[in-house]
Amino acid sequence: MENRYTLVSASTSDIGEAIVRKIIPQCNVILHGRDKEKLEIISSKFSSKKILIWHFDLENVGEIKSNLNSFLSENQIVIDSFVHCAGAIKILPVKHFSLDNARQIFDINFFSALEIIKVLLLKRNEKALSNIVFISAMFSKYGNKGNSIYTASKGAIDSFVKSLAVELAPKIRINSVLPGGLNTKMTSHLFSDPVYMEKYKEKYLLGEGSAVDIASMVNFLLSEESRWITGQNYMVDGGCSSHL
């Protein structure tokens, strides 16, 4: 098992790092990101024997196949699980979106995952691969003003899960996790705003959510405890979607 790894894209994000912390007692992990310094800081927090770093910008979709193939060959490893946390967002009315803006979001949120999975299904790795989890978004199901392109890309992920689960069963399980509004570095300014928090508490029945809540769900989906689950889109949103 020493050469088997779990790949977590965007490991430097709050959700990505929380997932790494949750799963690392059970497996070896590949940290992915485009900020090498941040990757090295996260890596330093764990046993170096269980961590590898794949430093790569997923915007370069056309180079993923060759770069990831080289990385796996150089390290003589295979990937048995893949968690796609990478995500780009740009909040704008759709009339102001350029085609380049939309392509950038889809490249990172969807097409990069597609290219990674294609590499993992190549003969040298296919026998090892058993589990894929995507981080989607609650808004892929319910919509959000100014987020039409972002939610479309996450909707593509959720639809992809359904058909890919059928295509790759029974060997490989595929699921997605749809977080609600979380208190992260990116949203901390909102969570310190009393007006925002008053509205938040009305919507979120179980109170404030964090990246750890998402990591716990991902950990479950990667484990044998969820061996009979595939093709599902799971809301993890503190009850918000129950009364939207």
Steps between C-alpha positions, in 0.01 A plus 500: 500500500802731526468615137123574521392861550192717529516812282334813644483785249521855641645372827586857602132601518324481838295199391798332334721532806221383730456190285873429509500527881204264522623226269874496560490259797365237259685566174784660308404835346600702196464871570411696189501875440655781300663679796814301578577687822154428644529134400832470679358665814214250510734210427725600791212440741492128424731201472704542182471126438128534434502818289593585141452836328363544148560866417290585196253767379178331385424791267751332268247228418676388185817416696338296780537162330873523434582674829305261723625196309858615552436566870362148556783338304777697671367410845407141402157529659134442417190691613219302659279797598447847357331795674438800275487817712628741238259779419495842337224755553422839350185679619351698213166540322505265202479792253846610615664157467748464218550162336855497640364550855259211457766272350738570788237397755403186308867409440578499872168378641416232244738436211807465724321224694411329173864506384629372836250213498600406146861465621390292799312264269808423293619142524788563742265654761152366422524189718582715805225761463197429721347830610434854373337782697421844356442814703204669334274770650150530641430770242534246218150384601341826617674780312653824622491853356821593319628142509341355187824383337645363825181310579484369143851356539404335829179371342716340233694324777182369663368366168841351419485308829178326397617366165860435606376288792310280253796483261760406760300272732557273679873561538498879550256702711418862407321757719484876556465713811307827478602741780282784620644831620813434707716715724834495314784743437319619189169565681622604848411866430136395455495297819619803695208708368206496749242571226624210288512267800142581599380388156738203503359368828150514357603287201744256659306289749811347659698821526841585359677252272873457437734313270529223761133411442572443132817305576305263725259419219782449253678271745183291530461475121862390461464232765364146484211622715349640177579195285137481373473866397569636154354752256374733775503878555505569876391831653706592807343833586380511859141447387488810277369319193216342696302823488623686193 
